[in-house]
């Protein structure tokens, strides 16, 4: 969903918000080892979810659509080909 949002150039921040929600749910549901395990072991074992949550947060904080979407690149290319006129 985020890849499609980046290609088209819309709803990347929304898709990243849902991605953070999914990763937080996966972290809560699959990573918990029980009350007998120390908290630092739980956090160490669930690093993979934190990495993905950080990537999704970077998509929300930054503005990836103008930089990475194909639509903005096509718009810039057409602007250059047509001599600076707005398409």
Secondary structure, DSSP 8 states (H G I E B T S, - for coil): -HHHHHHHTSSHHHHHHHHHHHHHHHHHHHS---TTS-HHHHHHHTHHHHHHHHHHHHHHHTTHHHHH-HHHHHHHHHHHHTTS---
